[in-house]
């Protein structure tokens, strides 16, 4: 285990009021099982991030956009930001719909695309994957890149076709 992880474990043990010397084999097995679950989740998160780009926390989105909590909530409701819902109820935010500017802003046209995906994908994961997957109909570009290139109407049409196939 790397030093930062050892430090985290030691700090969490100390904060919990548990003394390492008091842990019995059953306690160790319980902790080990929990760590396996966390590492499995981390591995899945990394695989998704390799495909769709970074998954930002609520705080990170506020930092990169300069928005308030209310502005972010409104952007999600308006389909300008793609919220990703995990099985455990937690949420992250896909960077696929943001431009590369500082402060970051939703890409022009992403609202129309995310609105199409809203009914077909309640968790956001399919939409995020689709946004970052090269599409032959877009000349091999990803929908995100096509939006950045100003080709919004084509991306919306392709989103309708993709969600229509899912509904069939």
C-alpha positions in Angstrom: 0.0 0.0 0.0 1.4 3.4 -0.9 2.1 5.9 1.9 -0.9 8.2 1.1 -3.2 5.2 1.4 -1.6 4.1 4.6 -2.0 7.6 5.9 -5.7 7.7 4.9 -6.4 4.3 6.6 -4.5 5.4 9.7 -6.4 8.7 9.9 -9.7 7.1 9.3 -9.0 4.5 12.1 -8.0 7.3 14.4 -11.0 9.4 13.6 -13.3 6.4 14.2 -12.0 5.9 17.7 -10.9 2.3 16.8 -7.5 1.2 17.9 -5.8 -1.0 15.3 -4.7 -3.3 18.0 -8.3 -3.9 19.0 -9.3 -5.2 15.5 -10.0 -8.9 15.4 -9.9 -11.2 12.3 -13.6 -10.7 11.7 -13.1 -6.9 11.7 -10.2 -7.2 9.3 -12.3 -9.4 6.9 -15.1 -6.8 7.1 -12.7 -4.0 6.2 -11.1 -6.0 3.5 -14.5 -6.7 1.9 -15.3 -3.0 2.0 -12.0 -2.1 0.4 -12.6 -4.6 -2.4 -15.9 -2.9 -3.1 -14.3 0.5 -3.2 -11.5 -0.7 -5.5 -14.0 -2.3 -7.8 -15.9 0.9 -8.0 -12.7 2.8 -8.7 -11.8 0.4 -11.5 -15.2 0.9 -13.1 -15.0 4.7 -12.7 -11.5 4.7 -14.4 -12.9 2.6 -17.3 -15.8 5.0 -17.8 -13.5 8.0 -17.6 -11.2 6.5 -20.2 -14.2 6.4 -22.5 -16.3 9.5 -21.7 -13.7 11.8 -20.1 -13.6 13.1 -16.5 -16.6 12.6 -14.2 -16.7 15.7 -12.1 -18.1 16.1 -8.6 -20.7 18.8 -7.8 -18.0 20.9 -6.2 -15.7 20.5 -9.2 -18.4 21.6 -11.6 -18.9 24.7 -9.5 -15.2 25.4 -9.6 -14.7 25.0 -13.4 -17.9 27.0 -14.3 -17.9 29.6 -11.5 -21.7 28.8 -11.1 -23.7 28.7 -7.9 -25.3 25.5 -6.7 -28.6 26.9 -7.9 -27.2 27.7 -11.4 -25.9 24.1 -11.7 -29.2 22.7 -10.6 -31.0 24.8 -13.2 -28.5 23.8 -15.9 -29.3 20.1 -15.2 -33.0 20.8 -15.3 -32.6 22.7 -18.6 -30.5 19.8 -20.1 -27.4 22.0 -20.5 -25.4 19.7 -18.2 -25.4 15.9 -18.1 -25.7 14.5 -14.6 -24.7 10.9 -14.3 -26.5 8.8 -11.7 -24.7 5.9 -10.1 -26.4 2.8 -8.7 -25.7 3.9 -5.1 -27.6 7.2 -5.7 -24.5 9.4 -6.0 -24.1 11.7 -8.9 -21.3 13.0 -11.1 -21.3 15.3 -14.1 -19.9 14.5 -17.5 -17.4 16.9 -19.1 -18.6 15.8 -22.5 -21.1 18.7 -22.8 -18.6 21.4 -21.7 -16.4 23.4 -23.9 -12.7 23.7 -23.1 -12.9 27.4 -22.0 -12.2 28.8 -18.6 -14.7 29.2 -17.1 -16.2 26.2 -18.7 -19.6 26.6 -20.5 -22.1 24.1 -22.0 -21.3 23.5 -25.7 -23.7 25.4 -28.0 -26.4 22.9 -29.0 -25.8 20.4 -26.2 -29.2 21.4 -24.7 -31.1 20.1 -27.7 -29.1 16.8 -27.8 -29.5 16.2 -24.1 -33.2 16.9 -24.2 -33.5 14.1 -26.9 -31.6 11.7 -24.6 -33.5 12.7 -21.4 -36.4 10.2 -21.8 -34.3 7.4 -23.2 -31.6 7.4 -20.6 -32.6 8.2 -17.0 -29.1 7.8 -15.6 -27.1 9.7 -18.3 -24.5 7.0 -18.9 -25.8 6.0 -22.4 -25.9 9.6 -23.4 -22.4 10.3 -22.1 -21.1 7.2 -23.9 -22.8 8.2 -27.2 -21.5 11.8 -27.0 -17.9 10.5 -26.8 -18.2 7.7 -29.4 -17.1 8.3 -33.0 -20.1 8.2 -35.3 -19.8 7.3 -39.0 -22.7 9.6 -39.8 -20.6 12.5 -38.5 -17.6 11.7 -40.6 -16.0 9.7 -37.8 -16.3 12.6 -35.3 -17.8 12.2 -31.9 -21.1 14.1 -31.3 -19.2 16.3 -28.9 -16.7 17.2 -31.5 -19.5 17.8 -34.1 -21.2 20.2 -31.7 -17.9 22.0 -31.1 -17.6 22.3 -34.9 -21.0 23.9 -35.0 -22.8 21.0 -36.5 -25.7 20.9 -34.0 -28.6 20.0 -36.2 -26.9 16.9 -37.5 -26.1 15.8 -34.0 -29.7 16.3 -32.9 -30.9 14.3 -35.8 -28.5 11.5 -35.0 -29.5 11.6 -31.3 -33.1 11.2 -32.4 -32.2 8.2 -34.5 -30.1 6.6 -31.7 -32.8 7.0 -29.1 -35.5 5.9 -31.5 -33.6 2.6 -32.0 -33.4 2.2 -28.2 -37.2 2.7 -27.9 -38.0 0.2 -30.7 
